[in-house]
Amino acid sequence: MKHGQEGMAVVMALLIVALATTVSALVLWQQGLWLRQVDTDRARAQTRLVADGGLAWAVEILRYDGETSSVDALSELWAQPLPKTDAQGVDVRGELSDAQGRFNLNGLVRGGAVLEPQLALYRRLLAELKLPDMLADTLADYLDADEDKRAAGAESADYLALRPPYRAANRPLQRAGQLAWVEGYTPEVMATLAAQVVALPETMPVAINVNTATPALMRALVQGVSAGELQGVINQRVDNHFIDEADFKARLPARAQLPEGVALATASQYFLLQSEVRQAAVRLSVAALIQRNTFTTRLVWREDGRVLSGTRVLSGATGPNTETP
C-alpha cells in the first residue's frame, strides 16, 4: 500500500509539473502575442501620424504655391514627387497631381441633363485610350436625371435585373471609383481610366488645365493636327508653360480645332494626393482631394486603404450609389 501511495504521489507531482509548464508556456505565448499586438498598434498609430503629416505637407505646399504663382504647371514644386524618405524604419512616399488635368466625369451632366460637348470630348478620350464608345452612353445614362435609355446605354431597368439589383445613380459621382457600378466599366477599363478621370464636387463644368492635362486628354481636346505636332506642344509646356488660354491657342498650329463648350484654364483649384507610408508589416495608403481657392486651402475628402495592383481597396462595406468604391 505504501509503495502504491508513493507511486501515486510521483505521478501527481509529474502531472503538476507538466500542468505548470503548460500554463507557463501559455502565459508566455499570450504575453508574446500581446507584445506583438502592442507593437503593431504602435506602428499603426505612428504610420497614421506620418500620413497626417504628409497631408499637412500637401496642403501647405499648395497654399504657398497659390500665394506665389498665378498658374499651375508641371515644372512647379507641388508637381514634383516627394523624395522617398526612410527615417527610423518608416518609409514615406507621395505625390500631388492636378485633378483638373483629368476629365471630370461629373462635368458630363448639369442640372440632370447631359452636356453634349462634354460627352463628345469623353468619347474622343475613350477612343484615344482604345476603350469602347458605349462607355460614354452608359455613364451618361447613369448620371442623368431621366430614365430614357441611350442607344448603347443602360438605365435603372437594366441594373434592377442584376443580382443584387440597384438603380442608376441619376446624380453626380462621389468618387471616380463608383464607375465600377456602371455597365461596361470592368476592372480592366477602370485600370485604363484610373489616371485619366476624376469626379469633382462641382455643379458647373470645371475648366481643363492645359498645362497639366494628360497627353490622352490633350489629344482628345485638340483636333485637326498631327500627333507629332501636338506632342511638340505638350513637350514644351514642361519648361515653358502656358501663361493663359490665349498663349496656349497661339502656340497651336493654325489648323488646330478646339471644341466649343469646353472651358480651358492654366490654373487649378483641385488637386489629388496619393501617399504611402510603410513601417515593418504596416502599410497605409492615403488618397485625398484638396481644394485651393483665393482664400483657403482645404481637404475635400480623404480615403485610407491599401494598394493592390494599382487599385485602391478601402476598408468597410461598399455598395451602389454610396461614396465608395
C-alpha positions as a Markdown table, in Angstrom:
| # | Residue | x | y | z |
|---|---|---|---|---|
| 1 | Met | 0.0 | 0.0 | 0.0 |
| 2 | Lys | 2.8 | 2.3 | 0.9 |
| 3 | His | 4.6 | 1.7 | -2.4 |
| 4 | Gly | 1.3 | 2.4 | -4.2 |
| 5 | Gln | 0.8 | 5.7 | -2.4 |
| 6 | Glu | 4.4 | 6.8 | -3.2 |
| 7 | Gly | 3.9 | 5.9 | -6.9 |
| 8 | Met | 0.7 | 7.9 | -7.0 |
| 9 | Ala | 2.5 | 10.9 | -5.3 |
| 10 | Val | 5.2 | 10.7 | -8.0 |
| 11 | Val | 2.6 | 10.6 | -10.8 |
| 12 | Met | 0.7 | 13.6 | -9.2 |
| 13 | Ala | 3.9 | 15.5 | -8.9 |
| 14 | Leu | 4.7 | 14.9 | -12.6 |
| 15 | Leu | 1.2 | 15.9 | -13.6 |
| 16 | Ile | 1.5 | 19.1 | -11.6 |
| 17 | Val | 4.9 | 19.9 | -13.1 |
| 18 | Ala | 3.5 | 19.3 | -16.6 |
| 19 | Leu | 0.5 | 21.4 | -15.9 |
| 20 | Ala | 2.6 | 24.2 | -14.5 |
| 21 | Thr | 4.9 | 24.0 | -17.6 |
| 22 | Thr | 1.9 | 24.2 | -19.9 |
| 23 | Val | 0.4 | 27.1 | -18.1 |
| 24 | Ser | 3.8 | 28.9 | -18.1 |
| 25 | Ala | 4.1 | 28.3 | -21.8 |
| 26 | Leu | 0.6 | 29.6 | -22.4 |
| 27 | Val | 1.2 | 32.7 | -20.4 |
| 28 | Leu | 4.5 | 33.4 | -22.2 |
| 29 | Trp | 2.7 | 32.8 | -25.6 |
| 30 | Gln | -0.1 | 35.2 | -24.6 |
| 31 | Gln | 2.5 | 37.8 | -23.4 |
| 32 | Gly | 4.3 | 37.4 | -26.7 |
| 33 | Leu | 1.1 | 37.8 | -28.7 |
| 34 | Trp | 0.1 | 40.8 | -26.6 |
| 35 | Leu | 3.5 | 42.4 | -27.1 |
| 36 | Arg | 3.3 | 41.8 | -30.9 |
| 37 | Gln | -0.2 | 43.4 | -30.9 |
| 38 | Val | 1.1 | 46.4 | -28.9 |
| 39 | Asp | 4.0 | 46.7 | -31.4 |
| 40 | Thr | 1.5 | 46.5 | -34.3 |
| 41 | Asp | -0.9 | 49.0 | -32.8 |
| 42 | Arg | 2.0 | 51.4 | -32.1 |
| 43 | Ala | 3.2 | 51.0 | -35.7 |
| 44 | Arg | -0.2 | 51.7 | -37.0 |
| 45 | Ala | -0.6 | 54.8 | -34.8 |
| 46 | Gln | 2.9 | 56.1 | -35.9 |
| 47 | Thr | 2.0 | 55.3 | -39.6 |
| 48 | Arg | -1.2 | 57.3 | -39.3 |
| 49 | Leu | 0.6 | 60.2 | -37.7 |
| 50 | Val | 3.2 | 60.2 | -40.6 |
| 51 | Ala | 0.4 | 60.0 | -43.1 |
| 52 | Asp | -1.3 | 63.0 | -41.4 |
| 53 | Gly | 1.9 | 64.9 | -41.7 |
| 54 | Gly | 2.1 | 64.1 | -45.4 |
| 55 | Leu | -1.4 | 65.5 | -45.9 |
| 56 | Ala | -0.4 | 68.6 | -44.0 |
| 57 | Trp | 2.6 | 69.0 | -46.2 |
| 58 | Ala | 0.4 | 68.8 | -49.3 |
| 59 | Val | -2.0 | 71.4 | -48.1 |
| 60 | Glu | 0.8 | 73.8 | -47.1 |
| 61 | Ile | 2.7 | 73.5 | -50.4 |
| 62 | Leu | -0.4 | 74.1 | -52.4 |
| 63 | Arg | -1.2 | 77.1 | -50.2 |
| 64 | Tyr | 2.2 | 78.5 | -50.7 |
| 65 | Asp | 2.1 | 77.9 | -54.5 |
| 66 | Gly | -1.3 | 79.7 | -54.7 |
| 67 | Glu | 0.2 | 82.8 | -53.0 |
| 68 | Thr | 3.3 | 82.9 | -55.2 |
| 69 | Ser | 2.1 | 81.8 | -58.6 |
| 70 | Ser | -0.8 | 82.6 | -60.9 |
| 71 | Val | -0.5 | 79.4 | -62.9 |
| 72 | Asp | -0.2 | 75.7 | -62.2 |
| 73 | Ala | 2.3 | 73.8 | -64.3 |
| 74 | Leu | 4.3 | 70.6 | -64.2 |
| 75 | Ser | 7.5 | 72.4 | -63.6 |
| 76 | Glu | 6.3 | 73.8 | -60.2 |
| 77 | Leu | 7.4 | 72.4 | -56.8 |
| 78 | Trp | 4.0 | 70.9 | -55.9 |
| 79 | Ala | 4.2 | 68.7 | -59.1 |
| 80 | Gln | 7.4 | 67.0 | -58.1 |
| 81 | Pro | 7.1 | 63.7 | -56.2 |
| 82 | Leu | 8.0 | 63.7 | -52.6 |
| 83 | Pro | 11.5 | 62.2 | -52.4 |
| 84 | Lys | 11.4 | 58.7 | -50.9 |
| 85 | Thr | 12.1 | 59.1 | -47.2 |
| 86 | Asp | 13.3 | 56.4 | -44.8 |
| 87 | Ala | 13.6 | 57.7 | -41.3 |
| 88 | Gln | 13.9 | 55.3 | -38.3 |
| 89 | Gly | 12.3 | 52.4 | -40.2 |
| 90 | Val | 9.4 | 54.5 | -41.6 |
| 91 | Asp | 9.3 | 54.6 | -45.5 |
| 92 | Val | 7.3 | 57.6 | -46.9 |
| 93 | Arg | 6.5 | 58.4 | -50.5 |
| 94 | Gly | 3.8 | 60.6 | -52.1 |
| 95 | Glu | 2.9 | 62.9 | -55.0 |
| 96 | Leu | 0.4 | 65.6 | -55.9 |
| 97 | Ser | -1.3 | 65.7 | -59.2 |
| 98 | Asp | -3.7 | 68.3 | -60.8 |
| 99 | Ala | -7.2 | 67.0 | -60.7 |
| 100 | Gln | -8.1 | 69.5 | -63.5 |
| 101 | Gly | -5.6 | 67.8 | -65.7 |
| 102 | Arg | -8.0 | 64.9 | -65.9 |
| 103 | Phe | -11.5 | 64.6 | -67.4 |
| 104 | Asn | -14.2 | 65.5 | -64.8 |
| 105 | Leu | -16.8 | 62.7 | -65.0 |
| 106 | Asn | -19.4 | 64.9 | -63.3 |
| 107 | Gly | -18.9 | 67.5 | -65.9 |
| 108 | Leu | -21.0 | 65.3 | -68.3 |
| 109 | Val | -24.2 | 66.4 | -66.6 |
| 110 | Arg | -25.6 | 69.7 | -65.5 |
| 111 | Gly | -28.9 | 70.1 | -63.8 |
| 112 | Gly | -29.7 | 66.5 | -64.6 |
| 113 | Ala | -29.2 | 66.9 | -68.3 |
| 114 | Val | -26.3 | 65.7 | -70.4 |
| 115 | Leu | -23.9 | 68.3 | -71.8 |
| 116 | Glu | -23.3 | 67.2 | -75.4 |
| 117 | Pro | -19.9 | 69.0 | -75.8 |
| 118 | Gln | -18.6 | 67.3 | -72.7 |
| 119 | Leu | -19.9 | 63.9 | -73.9 |
| 120 | Ala | -18.3 | 64.3 | -77.3 |
| 121 | Leu | -15.0 | 65.1 | -75.6 |
| 122 | Tyr | -15.3 | 62.0 | -73.4 |
| 123 | Arg | -16.0 | 59.9 | -76.5 |
| 124 | Arg | -12.7 | 61.1 | -78.0 |
| 125 | Leu | -10.9 | 60.4 | -74.8 |
| 126 | Leu | -12.2 | 56.8 | -74.8 |
| 127 | Ala | -11.1 | 56.5 | -78.4 |
| 128 | Glu | -7.6 | 57.7 | -77.5 |
| 129 | Leu | -7.5 | 55.0 | -74.8 |
| 130 | Lys | -8.9 | 52.4 | -77.2 |
| 131 | Leu | -11.9 | 51.8 | -75.0 |
| 132 | Pro | -15.5 | 51.1 | -76.3 |
| 133 | Asp | -17.5 | 54.1 | -77.3 |
| 134 | Met | -20.6 | 52.6 | -75.5 |
| 135 | Leu | -19.0 | 53.5 | -72.2 |
| 136 | Ala | -19.9 | 57.2 | -72.8 |
| 137 | Asp | -23.6 | 56.2 | -73.2 |
| 138 | Thr | -23.8 | 54.0 | -70.2 |
| 139 | Leu | -22.1 | 56.7 | -68.0 |
| 140 | Ala | -24.4 | 59.5 | -69.3 |
| 141 | Asp | -27.4 | 57.3 | -68.5 |
| 142 | Tyr | -26.1 | 56.5 | -65.1 |
| 143 | Leu | -25.6 | 60.2 | -64.2 |
| 144 | Asp | -28.5 | 62.0 | -65.9 |
| 145 | Ala | -31.8 | 62.5 | -64.1 |
| 146 | Asp | -34.1 | 60.7 | -66.6 |
| 147 | Glu | -34.7 | 57.1 | -67.4 |
| 148 | Asp | -34.5 | 57.5 | -71.1 |
| 149 | Lys | -32.1 | 54.9 | -72.4 |
| 150 | Arg | -29.5 | 55.9 | -75.0 |
| 151 | Ala | -28.7 | 53.7 | -78.0 |
| 152 | Ala | -25.8 | 51.9 | -76.2 |
| 153 | Gly | -26.7 | 53.0 | -72.7 |
| 154 | Ala | -28.2 | 51.4 | -69.6 |
| 155 | Glu | -30.8 | 52.7 | -67.2 |
| 156 | Ser | -32.3 | 51.5 | -63.9 |
| 157 | Ala | -34.4 | 48.8 | -65.6 |
| 158 | Asp | -31.1 | 47.2 | -66.7 |
| 159 | Tyr | -29.5 | 47.4 | -63.3 |
| 160 | Leu | -32.6 | 46.1 | -61.5 |
| 161 | Ala | -32.2 | 42.9 | -63.5 |
| 162 | Leu | -28.8 | 42.3 | -61.9 |
| 163 | Arg | -28.1 | 40.4 | -58.7 |
| 164 | Pro | -28.0 | 42.2 | -56.4 |
| 165 | Pro | -30.3 | 44.8 | -58.1 |
| 166 | Tyr | -29.8 | 48.5 | -57.8 |
| 167 | Arg | -30.8 | 51.7 | -59.7 |
| 168 | Ala | -28.8 | 54.2 | -61.7 |
| 169 | Ala | -27.4 | 56.9 | -59.5 |
| 170 | Asn | -29.1 | 59.8 | -61.5 |
| 171 | Arg | -26.8 | 62.2 | -59.8 |
| 172 | Pro | -23.1 | 63.1 | -59.7 |
| 173 | Leu | -20.5 | 60.6 | -58.6 |
| 174 | Gln | -18.9 | 61.0 | -55.2 |
| 175 | Arg | -15.7 | 59.2 | -56.3 |
| 176 | Ala | -14.4 | 58.0 | -59.6 |
| 177 | Gly | -14.4 | 54.5 | -58.2 |
| 178 | Gln | -18.2 | 54.4 | -58.4 |
| 179 | Leu | -17.7 | 53.8 | -62.1 |
| 180 | Ala | -17.5 | 50.1 | -61.1 |
| 181 | Trp | -21.3 | 50.2 | -60.8 |
| 182 | Val | -21.8 | 51.5 | -64.4 |
| 183 | Glu | -22.5 | 49.0 | -67.2 |
| 184 | Gly | -19.3 | 48.1 | -69.1 |
| 185 | Tyr | -16.8 | 49.5 | -66.6 |
| 186 | Thr | -14.9 | 46.3 | -65.9 |
| 187 | Pro | -11.7 | 46.2 | -63.7 |
| 188 | Glu | -9.6 | 46.4 | -66.9 |
| 189 | Val | -11.5 | 49.5 | -68.1 |
| 190 | Met | -11.2 | 51.1 | -64.6 |
| 191 | Ala | -7.4 | 50.5 | -64.6 |
| 192 | Thr | -7.1 | 52.2 | -68.0 |
| 193 | Leu | -9.1 | 55.2 | -66.9 |
| 194 | Ala | -7.6 | 55.5 | -63.4 |
| 195 | Ala | -5.1 | 58.3 | -64.3 |
| 196 | Gln | -7.3 | 60.0 | -66.8 |
| 197 | Val | -10.6 | 60.8 | -65.0 |
| 198 | Val | -11.8 | 62.3 | -61.7 |
| 199 | Ala | -15.1 | 63.1 | -60.0 |
| 200 | Leu | -15.1 | 66.6 | -58.8 |
| 201 | Pro | -17.8 | 68.0 | -56.4 |
| 202 | Glu | -18.9 | 70.8 | -58.7 |
| 203 | Thr | -22.3 | 71.5 | -60.3 |
| 204 | Met | -20.6 | 73.6 | -63.0 |
| 205 | Pro | -18.1 | 72.0 | -65.5 |
| 206 | Val | -14.6 | 72.6 | -64.3 |
| 207 | Ala | -12.0 | 74.0 | -66.7 |
| 208 | Ile | -9.3 | 71.7 | -68.0 |
| 209 | Asn | -5.8 | 73.0 | -67.2 |
| 210 | Val | -3.9 | 72.7 | -70.4 |
| 211 | Asn | -0.6 | 73.0 | -68.5 |
| 212 | Thr | -1.2 | 69.7 | -66.7 |
| 213 | Ala | -3.8 | 67.8 | -68.8 |
| 214 | Thr | -2.8 | 64.2 | -69.5 |
| 215 | Pro | -1.4 | 63.6 | -73.1 |
| 216 | Ala | -4.5 | 61.4 | -73.9 |
| 217 | Leu | -6.9 | 64.2 | -72.8 |
| 218 | Met | -4.8 | 66.8 | -74.8 |
| 219 | Arg | -5.1 | 64.6 | -77.9 |
| 220 | Ala | -8.9 | 64.3 | -77.3 |
| 221 | Leu | -9.1 | 68.1 | -76.8 |
| 222 | Val | -7.1 | 69.3 | -79.8 |
| 223 | Gln | -8.3 | 68.2 | -83.2 |
| 224 | Gly | -7.0 | 68.8 | -86.7 |
| 225 | Val | -3.3 | 68.4 | -86.1 |
| 226 | Ser | -0.9 | 65.6 | -86.4 |
| 227 | Ala | 0.2 | 63.5 | -83.4 |
| 228 | Gly | 3.8 | 64.8 | -83.8 |
| 229 | Glu | 2.8 | 68.5 | -83.9 |
| 230 | Leu | 0.6 | 68.1 | -80.8 |
| 231 | Gln | 3.3 | 66.2 | -79.0 |
| 232 | Gly | 5.7 | 69.1 | -79.6 |
| 233 | Val | 3.1 | 71.4 | -77.9 |
| 234 | Ile | 2.7 | 69.0 | -75.0 |
| 235 | Asn | 6.5 | 68.7 | -74.5 |
| 236 | Gln | 7.2 | 72.4 | -74.5 |
| 237 | Arg | 4.8 | 73.1 | -71.6 |
| 238 | Val | 7.2 | 71.4 | -69.1 |
| 239 | Asp | 9.9 | 74.1 | -69.4 |
| 240 | Asn | 7.8 | 76.8 | -70.9 |
| 241 | His | 4.3 | 76.6 | -69.5 |
| 242 | Phe | 1.3 | 78.4 | -71.0 |
| 243 | Ile | 0.6 | 81.7 | -69.3 |
| 244 | Asp | -3.1 | 81.8 | -70.2 |
| 245 | Glu | -5.6 | 80.4 | -72.6 |
| 246 | Ala | -4.6 | 82.9 | -75.3 |
| 247 | Asp | -1.0 | 81.8 | -75.0 |
| 248 | Phe | -2.0 | 78.2 | -75.4 |
| 249 | Lys | -4.1 | 78.9 | -78.5 |
| 250 | Ala | -1.3 | 81.0 | -80.0 |
| 251 | Arg | 1.2 | 78.1 | -79.8 |
| 252 | Leu | -1.1 | 75.6 | -81.6 |
| 253 | Pro | -0.8 | 75.1 | -85.3 |
| 254 | Ala | -3.2 | 77.4 | -87.3 |
| 255 | Arg | -5.4 | 74.5 | -88.4 |
| 256 | Ala | -5.9 | 73.2 | -84.8 |
| 257 | Gln | -9.5 | 72.9 | -83.7 |
| 258 | Leu | -10.8 | 73.1 | -80.1 |
| 259 | Pro | -14.3 | 72.0 | -79.0 |
| 260 | Glu | -17.0 | 74.6 | -78.3 |
| 261 | Gly | -18.4 | 74.5 | -74.8 |
| 262 | Val | -15.3 | 73.1 | -73.1 |
| 263 | Ala | -13.6 | 75.5 | -70.7 |
| 264 | Leu | -9.8 | 75.8 | -70.6 |
| 265 | Ala | -7.5 | 77.3 | -68.0 |
| 266 | Thr | -3.9 | 77.5 | -66.9 |
| 267 | Ala | -4.5 | 77.4 | -63.1 |
| 268 | Ser | -6.4 | 74.9 | -61.0 |
| 269 | Gln | -8.4 | 74.6 | -57.8 |
| 270 | Tyr | -8.5 | 70.9 | -57.3 |
| 271 | Phe | -5.5 | 68.6 | -56.6 |
| 272 | Leu | -5.2 | 64.9 | -55.8 |
| 273 | Leu | -2.7 | 63.5 | -53.2 |
| 274 | Gln | -1.6 | 59.9 | -53.3 |
| 275 | Ser | 0.8 | 58.9 | -50.5 |
| 276 | Glu | 2.0 | 55.7 | -48.9 |
| 277 | Val | 3.6 | 55.0 | -45.5 |
| 278 | Arg | 5.3 | 51.7 | -44.5 |
| 279 | Gln | 6.6 | 50.6 | -41.2 |
| 280 | Ala | 7.5 | 47.0 | -40.7 |
| 281 | Ala | 4.4 | 45.0 | -41.7 |
| 282 | Val | 2.1 | 48.0 | -41.6 |
| 283 | Arg | 1.3 | 49.7 | -44.9 |
| 284 | Leu | -1.0 | 52.7 | -45.2 |
| 285 | Ser | -2.0 | 54.4 | -48.4 |
| 286 | Val | -3.9 | 57.7 | -48.4 |
| 287 | Ala | -5.8 | 59.3 | -51.3 |
| 288 | Ala | -7.2 | 62.8 | -50.8 |
| 289 | Leu | -8.8 | 65.6 | -52.8 |
| 290 | Ile | -7.7 | 69.1 | -51.9 |
| 291 | Gln | -9.3 | 72.3 | -53.0 |
| 292 | Arg | -7.5 | 75.6 | -53.1 |
| 293 | Asn | -9.1 | 79.0 | -53.9 |
| 294 | Thr | -8.2 | 82.6 | -53.3 |
| 295 | Phe | -9.0 | 82.4 | -49.6 |
| 296 | Thr | -8.5 | 78.9 | -48.3 |
| 297 | Thr | -6.8 | 75.5 | -49.0 |
| 298 | Arg | -8.9 | 72.7 | -47.6 |
| 299 | Leu | -9.4 | 69.0 | -47.6 |
| 300 | Val | -12.5 | 67.9 | -49.6 |
| 301 | Trp | -12.2 | 64.2 | -48.8 |
| 302 | Arg | -9.7 | 61.6 | -47.7 |
| 303 | Glu | -9.6 | 57.8 | -48.1 |
| 304 | Asp | -7.3 | 55.4 | -46.3 |
| 305 | Gly | -6.7 | 51.9 | -47.6 |
| 306 | Arg | -4.2 | 49.6 | -49.2 |
| 307 | Val | -2.9 | 49.4 | -52.7 |
| 308 | Leu | -3.2 | 46.2 | -54.8 |
| 309 | Ser | -2.0 | 46.2 | -58.4 |
| 310 | Gly | -2.6 | 49.9 | -58.7 |
| 311 | Thr | -6.2 | 49.8 | -57.4 |
| 312 | Arg | -7.1 | 51.2 | -54.1 |
| 313 | Val | -9.0 | 48.8 | -51.8 |
| 314 | Leu | -10.8 | 50.5 | -48.9 |
| 315 | Ser | -11.9 | 49.2 | -45.6 |
| 316 | Gly | -15.7 | 49.0 | -44.8 |
| 317 | Ala | -18.7 | 48.0 | -46.8 |
| 318 | Thr | -19.5 | 49.4 | -50.2 |
| 319 | Gly | -22.5 | 49.4 | -52.4 |
| 320 | Pro | -24.0 | 51.1 | -55.4 |
| 321 | Asn | -24.7 | 54.8 | -55.1 |
| 322 | Thr | -22.5 | 55.1 | -52.0 |
| 323 | Glu | -19.3 | 57.0 | -51.6 |
| 324 | Thr | -17.1 | 54.1 | -52.4 |
| 325 | Pro | -15.6 | 52.1 | -54.1 |
